[in-house]
Amino acid sequence: MIPFANARDYQSALFDVRLVSFPDLGHLPHEEDPARSLPPVRDFLLADRSGPITQP
C-alpha cells in the first residue's frame, strides 16, 4: 500500500495528474461511495486532451 503522503511524488513525476482525496473513505472508494467517487474519474477520462502533451 502506498501512503497518501506519497501522492505529491507521483504528481511531480507524471504529467496530466489529478489528485482527488476522499478522507472518509477507505481503499475502495468506488465501492464505498460510487456516486461521489465516479465523477472525478469520469471527468478525467472525458477531459479534452487534444493539445500538446507537456512533461512535468
N, CA and C of each residue as an Amber inpcrd file, in Angstrom:
protein
   168
   0.8320000  -1.1760000   0.0000000   0.0000000   0.0000000   0.0000000
   0.8780000   1.2420000   0.0000000   0.4770000   2.2280000  -0.7540000
   1.2370000   3.4690000  -0.8620000   0.5870000   4.5270000   0.0210000
   1.3360000   5.1460000   0.9140000   0.7570000   6.1940000   1.7650000
   0.2860000   7.3840000   0.9230000  -0.8000000   7.9770000   1.3380000
  -1.3450000   9.1250000   0.6060000  -0.3240000  10.2560000   0.5350000
   0.5090000  10.3760000   1.5400000   1.5190000  11.4390000   1.5550000
   2.4730000  11.3280000   0.3620000   2.6020000  10.1540000  -0.2300000
   3.4760000   9.9720000  -1.3870000   2.8480000  10.4740000  -2.6860000
   1.6220000  10.8940000  -2.6550000   0.9410000  11.3450000  -3.8690000
   1.6750000  12.4960000  -4.5330000   2.2570000  13.3820000  -3.7570000
   2.9920000  14.5200000  -4.3210000   4.1910000  14.0350000  -5.1460000
   4.8050000  12.9420000  -4.7390000   5.9140000  12.3840000  -5.5200000
   5.4250000  11.9630000  -6.9030000   4.2940000  11.3200000  -6.9480000
   3.7290000  10.8950000  -8.2340000   3.3300000  12.0960000  -9.0840000
   2.7770000  13.1060000  -8.4460000   2.3860000  14.3060000  -9.1900000
   3.5860000  14.9580000  -9.8590000   4.7250000  14.9380000  -9.2120000
   5.9020000  15.5770000  -9.8010000   6.5450000  14.7050000 -10.8800000
   6.2820000  13.4160000 -10.8780000   6.9040000  12.5050000 -11.8330000
   6.0420000  12.2150000 -13.0560000   4.7520000  12.4580000 -12.9750000
   3.8340000  12.1380000 -14.0650000   3.1980000  13.4070000 -14.6150000
   2.7680000  13.3670000 -15.8500000   2.0420000  14.5080000 -16.3960000
   0.5520000  14.1920000 -16.4290000  -0.2410000  15.2210000 -16.4860000
  -1.7040000  15.1130000 -16.5220000  -2.2290000  14.3300000 -15.3180000
  -1.7770000  14.7180000 -14.1420000  -2.1560000  14.0570000 -12.9010000
  -3.1900000  14.8990000 -12.1720000  -4.1670000  14.2450000 -11.6120000
  -5.1600000  14.9200000 -10.7720000  -5.2760000  14.1380000  -9.4770000
  -5.1280000  14.8430000  -8.3950000  -5.1990000  14.2010000  -7.0860000
  -6.5540000  14.4960000  -6.4670000  -7.2670000  13.4430000  -6.1480000
  -8.5810000  13.5650000  -5.5110000  -8.5270000  12.7890000  -4.2150000
  -8.9750000  13.4080000  -3.1620000  -8.9350000  12.7810000  -1.8500000
 -10.3420000  12.6030000  -1.2940000 -10.5850000  11.4410000  -0.7260000
 -11.8260000  11.1570000  -0.0240000 -11.4410000  10.6900000   1.3780000
 -11.1550000  11.6220000   2.2830000 -10.6200000  11.2640000   3.6040000
 -11.4810000  10.2970000   4.4080000 -12.7830000  10.3090000   4.1850000
 -13.6610000   9.4500000   4.9730000 -13.9260000   8.0960000   4.3190000
 -13.2640000   7.8220000   3.1820000 -13.4330000   6.5360000   2.5110000
 -12.1480000   5.7340000   2.6100000 -12.2540000   4.4390000   2.4410000
 -11.0970000   3.5670000   2.5550000 -10.4590000   3.2530000   1.2180000
  -9.9970000   2.0090000   1.0670000  -9.2570000   1.5730000  -0.1180000
 -10.1310000   1.4440000  -1.3650000 -11.4170000   1.3250000  -1.1930000
 -12.3090000   1.0660000  -2.3270000 -13.3880000   2.1480000  -2.4400000
 -12.9980000   3.3730000  -2.7320000 -13.9970000   4.4400000  -2.7900000
 -15.0740000   4.1810000  -3.8440000 -14.6980000   3.5080000  -4.9320000
 -15.6700000   3.2140000  -5.9870000 -16.7540000   2.2460000  -5.5130000
 -16.4610000   1.4650000  -4.4800000 -17.4740000   0.5730000  -3.9160000
 -18.1730000   1.2090000  -2.7140000 -17.4270000   1.9650000  -1.9240000
 -18.0000000   2.5770000  -0.7260000 -18.9510000   3.7280000  -1.0460000
 -18.6130000   4.5250000  -2.0480000 -19.4540000   5.6700000  -2.4030000
 -19.2930000   5.9710000  -3.8930000 -19.8670000   5.1210000  -4.7530000
 -19.6920000   5.3070000  -6.1910000 -20.2470000   6.6330000  -6.7050000
 -21.3110000   7.1200000  -6.1170000 -21.8970000   8.3830000  -6.5870000
 -20.9400000   9.5510000  -6.3800000 -20.1030000   9.4640000  -5.3890000
 -19.1580000  10.5400000  -5.1100000 -17.7990000  10.3100000  -5.7770000
 -17.3760000   9.0680000  -5.9010000 -16.0480000   8.8050000  -6.4400000
 -16.0080000   8.6670000  -7.9610000 -17.1180000   8.3950000  -8.5980000
 -17.1310000   8.2590000 -10.0520000 -16.9500000   9.5820000 -10.7970000
 -17.5850000  10.6810000 -10.3950000 -17.4390000  11.9190000 -11.1770000
 -15.9930000  12.3660000 -11.4360000 -15.0840000  12.3300000 -10.4660000
 -13.7100000  12.7290000 -10.8000000 -13.0440000  11.7950000 -11.8160000
 -13.3560000  10.5240000 -11.7500000 -12.8050000   9.5730000 -12.7210000
 -13.3830000   9.8580000 -14.0960000 -14.6700000  10.0280000 -14.1640000
 -15.3250000  10.3260000 -15.4420000 -14.7910000  11.6250000 -16.0290000
 -14.6520000  12.6670000 -15.2060000 -14.1330000  13.9500000 -15.6850000
 -12.7260000  13.7950000 -16.2570000 -11.8930000  13.0070000 -15.5730000
 -10.5360000  12.7840000 -16.0520000 -10.5470000  12.0580000 -17.4020000
 -11.3470000  11.0200000 -17.5090000 -11.3780000  10.2280000 -18.7340000
 -11.9780000  10.9950000 -19.9130000 -12.8910000  11.8970000 -19.6360000
 -13.5480000  12.6420000 -20.7080000 -12.8970000  13.9850000 -20.9950000
 -11.8390000  14.3270000 -20.2820000 -11.1800000  15.6230000 -20.4620000
 -10.6130000  15.7450000 -21.8720000 -10.6480000  16.9600000 -22.3860000
 -10.0990000  17.2450000 -23.7090000  -8.5750000  17.2180000 -23.6340000
  -7.9710000  16.2970000 -24.3250000  -6.5200000  16.1990000 -24.3440000
  -5.9970000  16.4000000 -25.7780000  -6.6500000  17.2800000 -26.5070000
  -6.2650000  17.4830000 -27.9030000  -5.0440000  18.3870000 -28.0600000
  -4.6520000  19.0660000 -26.9870000  -3.4840000  19.9350000 -27.0410000
  -2.1900000  19.1500000 -26.8930000  -1.0800000  19.8690000 -26.9420000
   0.2200000  19.1860000 -26.7950000   0.3990000  18.6250000 -25.3960000
   1.1340000  17.5470000 -25.3170000   1.4500000  16.9280000 -24.0350000
   2.7110000  17.6060000 -23.4940000   2.6400000  18.0360000 -22.2520000
   3.8100000  18.6580000 -21.6280000   4.2820000  17.7890000 -20.4840000
   5.5500000  17.6420000 -20.3780000   6.1440000  16.8500000 -19.3030000
   6.2790000  17.7220000 -18.0570000   6.2970000  17.1030000 -16.8710000
   6.4460000  17.9120000 -15.6440000   7.8090000  18.5700000 -15.5680000
